[in-house]
Amino acid sequence: MALFQLKIVLKRCKDFSLCYWNPYWMLPSDVCGMNCFWEAAFRYSLKIQPVEKMHLAVVACGERLEETMTMLKSAIIFSMKPLQFHIFAEDQLHRSFKDRLILKEVDSLLYVDTDILFLRPVDDIWSLLKKFNSTQIAAMAPEHEEPRIGWYNRFARHPYYGKTGVNSGVMLMNMTRMRRKYFKNDMTTVRLQWGDILMPLLKKYKLNITWGDQDLLNIMFFHNPESLFVFPCHWNYRPDHCIYGSNCQEAEEEGIFILHGNRGVYHDDKQPAFRAVYEALRNCSFEDDNIRSLLKPLELELQKTVHTYCGKIYKIFIKQLAKSVRDRYARSPKEK
């Protein structure tokens, strides 16, 4: 997923807004950027004092419309504070990296890949911003917990963060700090700002990178490790955490907070536990009864996956989801 495509100014693209209650929208052909605020009227009272908005960004590329809609639905269902979505369609995001950061009015931002599912409120990962120390500008999870199956420490041909690198599929950012920071780098003794470092970094390492923006982020935070807050693996739980045996201890103890279905596992039969959760949320509507009745059929589907390593620990897939459903109905109507 091209994360830094979100930093491109798209002057020739139209803005397009949509509402959450129309699940069948299609992107017009001339729309490549959307800055949408889905104000869930049934959840928020206009009489309440203004509260902080949580900003969520995604690049929807290729045939990812349904996947993106499912991700957005999972964010809306359980979250409490207002959400503002910044959605960008990738097929027209080909402007030069010379353009400066967009979203200049946004202080903080949560970027996610389209294959993300929120199993607990966005509010919870958003609250991690308060845990940043004075030097930290972004937060990500490790790429691997187990170095023996790590990709970066075995195959990377460029610098990477920590022992096993970091995964950019879920990235929480303090945009104000990011815009102000001057980054150490291996191209010059002069520190460079975010908008000035990406293109030179890409030119230097373009023959050595495999995972695009994620590799560039690893290089940047290798040289600026003090700037990164690392959150545990259950905030970005991927097939690698269970296909060779369980290796995310936090998920074993507390359940999965955010599910990341990379490797296309939502759409094939290789990891049916991941697909079962995706299908359950994809088919779930915003009606209270449907959300309340989500869990039992899902658990029955997950029980059918115990022949796989991930399926053997299927309860971690519903532990936090069950809590989120309970908490949703424990809140007063005005909080929903």
N, C-alpha and C positions, 0 to 999 in steps of 0.2 A: 504494500500500500504506500503510495507516495505521500508521506506525511508533509514534507515541506512544500508540496503543491498548495497547501493551505495558505502559504505565505505570499502567493502570487496575486498581484492586483489585476482583476479581470475587467478592464474598461469596456470591452466590446460585448460583455455578457449582460443579459437582463437579470434583474432581481425577480424572484418568484416566491410568493407566499402560499402556504396551504394550511389547512386545518386538520387536526388529528382525527376528527370524526369522519373524514373521507378516506377510507383505507385503499381506495382504488385509483388514486391519482397517478398520472403519467407525466413524465417530464416533457415539456415542449422541446422541440429540436433545437431552438435557439437559446435555451436556458442552460448555462453552465455554472451559475452560482446562485445559491439561495441563502437568504438570511431570514430564517423563519422563527417566529415565537409562537409556539402552540400554547395558548392560554387556556388551560383546562377549566372552563367556567364551573363545571360541577365540582371542582376540587378546591377552588379558591374563592373567598368572598371579597367583593370589591371594598367592603367596609374595613377590611384588615389593613393595618399599616403596611406600607410597601416593604417587602422582604427581599433579600438577596436573590438574584437570579443565578442559576447554575448554567454555564455555557458548555455545550456539548458539540463537538465538531467531528465530521466524518467525510471521507471522500468516497463517493459511490461510483464505482467503475464497472464497465462491462455489463454483465448480466446480473448485477447485484441489487436490483430494485427490491425484490422480495426479501432478500437477506437484510437489506437496510431497514425496510419497514418493520421487520420482526425485531431488530435491535432497538429501534425507536419505541416500539410498543413496550418492550421489556423495561425501558427506561421510564416511560410514562406511568405504567401501572402501579409501581411501588413508591415512586419518589414523592417527596412532600413539598419541597420548595419549587417555585416556578422554574421551568426549564426553557432555555433558549437554544434552538438548534441552528447550527451553521453547516449547511449541507452543500457539498460541491460535487458536480458530476465530472468525472475524470476525462472523458473523451475530448474535451475542448481545453483542458488545462495544460497548454503547451507554451505559455508565455515564458520569457527569459527569467532566470533567477536574479537578474539584476534589479527587478522590481522589489520594493520594500515590503515589509510585513503588512498584511491586512489585519482587520479586526483591531485597529489601533485604540478603539474605545474600550476594549475588553481587558479587564485586569487579570483574570484567570480563565483557564480553558481546559476541558477534558477532551483529548482526542482519542477516538477509538476506531478500530477497523470495523468494516461492515459485519464481520462474522463474530461479533461480540454479543453476548446476552447478559443482561443484568439480573442477577438472582437475588439482589437486595437493593435498597434504594440508592440512587446516584448520590444522594446526600451523604452517604457513609464514606465513599471514596473522596468526595469533595471536601469532607472535614479533614482529610490528611494534609490539606494546604496549611492548616494551623500548626502542623508538626514540623514544617520546614524550619531549619535554622536560618540564620541571616545570610548564608552563602548559597543556599539551595534554590534552584530555579525550576526544577522539573523532578518528576517521580516516575519510575518504571520498575517492573519486576525483572528478576534475572531471566536470561534466556534458558538456562538449565539449572537444576538443583544438584544434579549428579554429573560431575566432570567426566566420568567414564563414557557418558553418552552425549557430552556437549559438542556442539558444532564449532563454535569459535575457537575453543582451546585445542581442537584437533585439526581444523581445516582453514581457518581464517588467514588471509595474506595481508592483513592490515592490523593496526592496533585496535584493541577492544577493551571495554570496561570490565574491571574486576577479573574474577577467575573464569567466568563462562559467558561474559557479555550480558547485555540487557535486551529485552524484547519491546518493540515500540508499538505493539498492537493496542496497548492501553497506556496512555501518557498524560499525566496531569501536569499542567504548566502554570507558573506564575508569569504571565505574559509581560507584565510591567518590568519585572526584574530581567526577563530574557531580552527585552528590547534595550535595556540599559547596560547590560554586561558586555565586557570586552574579553574575548576568549583567548586563552593560550592555544598555540597551534604549532605544528611542525613544518610550516611553510615559511614563516618569517618570525623575527624576534618581536615584531610589533603585534600587539593583541588586536583582534578584529571583532567587530560586532556580528551578531547572528546573520543579518542580511548581507554582510560582506564576505563571510567565510564559506558559505555553502558552495558557490560556484567554483572557487579555487580548489576547495577540498574535493569536489566531484572530478575536476580535471586531473588532479594528482592521482586519485585512487580509482578512476573509472575502470581500469583493467583488472582491478583487484577486488572489487566489491561484488557480492552475490545477491544480497538482500536489500539493495537500494538504500532508501533513507535510513533504515535501521542500522546499516553498516556505518553510514556517515555519523549518525548519532553516537554510536559506539566509539568512533574515532574521536569525536569532540569531547565526550566525557572521559575518555582515557586520559586526555590532556588536562581535563578540568574536573577531576573526581569529586572535589569539594562542592560542586554545583548540583550533584544528583542525590536525591532521596530515593532509596531503594525500598519498595514495599514487598511484602511476602507473596509467594506464588499463588495463594488462593484469590488474589485480586486479578490474576491473569492466568487462569487454569487452562492448559492446553493438552492435547493428546500425549505429548512427550512426558507429561507428568504421570501417566498410567499405562501406556502401551507396552512398556518393558517391565512393568511392576510399579507399584505406587512409590513416588519419591517427592511428594509435596506434603510434608508433615502438617502444615497449618490447615490444609484442606481435610486431612484425616481427622484432625481435632475439632475443627469448627465448620467444616463444609466448604463448598465452593461459593465465593462471593461473586466473581465475574467469570463466565465461561467463554473461552476463546476457541472457536471451531476452525482453526487453521487446518491446512492439508485437505480442505474441502470435505471435512468429515460430516457436515450437515447434509450432504447431498449424495453420499454413497453408503455402502453397507460395511465399511471397514471398521468403523467405531460406532456401533448402534446406540450406545449410551448417549453419546453427544447428539446423534440424530434424534433420539427420542425426546430430549429436552427441547431441541429446536422445533420439532413438529408440534409439540404441546403448546409452546408459546406462539408459534405461527398461527395455529388454529384457534387460539384463545381470543375472545372479543373483550371489549371494555365493560361488558355487562357484569354486574356483581356476581350473579349466579355462576357465570362461566368461569370467572377467576376463582371463586370459592371451590368449584368442582374440578379444578385443574389437577390436583395432587394425586388422587387415587388412581385414575387411569394412567397417569404418568408413571407412578410406582409399579403398576402392573407391567407396563412396557419395559421398564428398566430391569425388572426381574427376568425378562426374557434374554437379557444380555450377559448373564453371568458366565457364559462360556468364553468371554473376553476378559483380559486383564482389567480393563476399565470397568466392565460390568460387575466384576467380583466385588468392587467397592462402590456399588451403585448408590448407596445411601448418602454418600457425600454430595451427590448431584441434587438431592432434594432437601437436604438438611436446612440450608439457609433459605431456600425457596419456600419451604413450609413455614419458617419463621416470618418471612416477608408477607405471606398471605395472612397469617394470624395477626401480625401487627397492623396490616391494612385495615382489617375489620375491627380492630381494637380502637382505632382512631375515631374521633368524632366526625360526623358528616362534613363539617367545614374543613377538616384537615385532609380529606380524601381528594 
